[in-house]
Amino acid sequence: MTRMVNCVHLGREAEGLAMQTYPGALGKRIFDHVSQEAWGKWLRQQTMLINEYRLSPINPKDRKFLVEEMEKFFFGEGASKIEGFKPV
């Protein structure tokens, strides 16, 4: 049976994640309140941030930035917009 969550990002009930995708308290919060669809949107946003800002996930400063962006994406005012980006 599919696990349903009231997704904070989509603002509606949707299929939840099958497992915790991020460690710690933030990962638990994401697991409890974020849908698979919203997680997929975050992965696309994260990829765009990494590419546009030339971030390295092994760099602690870059990882901190990505975690802050993830928290904003799901639980804050939304992810940062990349200046000059125009979706195709």
N, C-alpha and C positions, 0 to 999 in steps of 0.2 A: 504494500500500500504506500502511496506517495505521501510524504510529509508536507503539509501545507503551513505556510507562515503568512502573517500579515506584513507584507514587505514595506519597510519604511521608505525605500527609494521609489517604488512604483505606486505606493499609496493604495494598494489593494491586496487581496489574498492571492497568493501564487505558490507554485511548487517550490518547496524549500531545498536547500543544499543537502546532498546525500551524506556529507561528512564535514567536519570543521576544516576549512580551507586555510586558516591563518591561526598561528599559535596564540596562547594567552587569553587574557580577558577580552581583548578586542576581537579575537577569533570567535570566542563564545558568543559575544554580542552579535557578530555578523551571522553566525550559524542560526541564532534564535530569531533574527529580524530581517534577514536579506534572502531574497529568492534566487533561484538559479539564473533567471533572466537578468536580474540586476547585477549578479556577480559577473556574468558574461559582459555586460556593459562596462563594468569596472575594469575587467581585463583589457578590453579594447582601449579604454581611456588611459590605463597605466602604460600600455604599449606605446600609445601616442606620446605620453609624457616622456618616457624613456628615450624615444627616438628624437623628438623635437628638442629636448634639453640635453641630449647626449649623456644621460644618466647611466651610472654603473650600479647595479643592485648589490655589488660587493663593497661599495663605498658607503661607510656609515652615514655620512651627511646626506647622500642621495637616498638611502633607505629611509632615513628619518623624514625627508621630504615626501617620499611616496606614501609612508604611513599617515602623515598629516593629510595628504590629498585624499587618501582612502577614507579617513574619518570624515572629512568634509563632504565627500561624494555621497556617503551613505547617511550620515547623521548630522551634517551641518548645512551650510548654505549652498552646497554643490561644489563640484570640482572647478578648479581654476580653468579659465579659458586661455587657450594658446593664441597669443597675438598673431594676427595675420592668417590664422588657419581657416581654410574654406573647405568644408566637406565636399566630396565629389558626388 
